[in-house]
């Protein structure tokens, strides 16, 4: 099993609060097996090409591995956008 770790600097609006989020992707032979956000395994996820969509604590999250970037939404009440860096 191979793990890919991303550190994402996410700006949440309204308010402009900045959070550092960690995403860990575990895959086996190009099949994504697990996704963890801030150390918490997510219940379900989908992958479409470079996009991974999941949710955690009412936050719908989209990770774009091509950029890489983070976009999220708290049921329309707040949004988060940020860039991610691949960790060694």
C-alpha positions as CSV (number, residue, x, y, z in Angstrom):
1,X,0.0,0.0,0.0
2,X,1.4,3.4,-1.0
3,X,0.4,6.6,0.8
4,X,0.3,10.1,-0.7
5,X,0.2,13.0,1.8
6,X,-1.0,16.5,1.0
7,X,-0.9,19.6,3.2
8,X,-3.5,22.1,2.2
9,X,-3.7,25.7,3.2
10,X,-7.4,26.5,3.0
11,X,-9.1,29.9,3.3
12,X,-12.6,29.7,4.6
13,X,-15.2,32.4,3.7
14,X,-16.9,34.3,5.1
15,X,-14.4,35.4,7.6
16,X,-11.1,34.6,5.9
17,X,-9.9,32.1,8.5
18,X,-7.0,30.0,7.3
19,X,-6.7,26.3,8.3
20,X,-4.0,23.9,7.5
21,X,-5.6,20.6,6.5
22,X,-3.9,17.2,5.9
23,X,-5.1,14.7,3.4
24,X,-3.7,11.2,3.2
25,X,-4.5,8.9,0.2
26,X,-3.7,5.2,0.3
27,X,-3.7,3.3,-2.9
28,X,-2.8,-0.1,-4.2
29,X,-1.9,-0.6,-7.8
30,X,-3.6,2.7,-8.9
31,X,-6.8,1.9,-7.0
32,X,-7.6,4.4,-4.2
33,X,-8.3,2.4,-1.1
34,X,-8.7,5.0,1.7
35,X,-8.8,8.7,2.3
36,X,-8.0,10.4,5.6
37,X,-8.6,14.1,6.3
38,X,-6.9,15.4,9.4
39,X,-6.2,11.9,10.5
40,X,-9.9,10.8,10.3
41,X,-10.8,8.1,7.8
42,X,-13.7,9.3,5.6
43,X,-16.8,7.0,5.3
44,X,-17.0,7.2,1.5
45,X,-15.4,8.9,-1.5
46,X,-15.4,8.9,-5.3
47,X,-12.6,9.4,-7.7
48,X,-13.1,10.8,-11.2
49,X,-9.7,11.2,-12.9
50,X,-7.7,13.7,-10.7
51,X,-10.8,14.7,-8.6
52,X,-11.5,13.1,-5.3
53,X,-14.9,14.0,-3.7
54,X,-15.7,13.1,-0.1
55,X,-17.4,14.6,3.0
56,X,-16.4,15.0,6.7
57,X,-18.5,16.6,9.5
58,X,-21.0,18.2,7.1
59,X,-18.2,19.6,4.9
60,X,-18.3,18.5,1.3
61,X,-14.7,18.3,0.1
62,X,-13.2,18.1,-3.4
63,X,-9.4,17.5,-3.8
64,X,-8.0,18.2,-7.2
65,X,-4.8,16.2,-7.6
66,X,-3.9,17.9,-10.9
67,X,-3.4,21.4,-9.4
68,X,-3.3,20.2,-6.4
69,X,-6.1,22.1,-4.7
70,X,-8.9,22.0,-2.1
71,X,-12.5,23.2,-2.5
72,X,-15.2,22.6,0.1
73,X,-18.7,23.7,1.2
74,X,-20.4,23.6,4.5
75,X,-24.0,23.2,3.3
76,X,-23.9,26.6,1.6
77,X,-23.1,28.4,4.8
78,X,-19.3,28.7,4.3
79,X,-16.8,27.7,1.6
80,X,-13.1,26.8,1.6
81,X,-10.6,27.2,-1.2
82,X,-6.9,26.5,-1.0
83,X,-3.8,25.1,-2.5
84,X,-2.1,21.8,-1.5
85,X,1.5,20.7,-1.5
86,X,2.6,17.1,-1.9
87,X,4.7,16.0,1.0
88,X,7.7,13.6,0.7
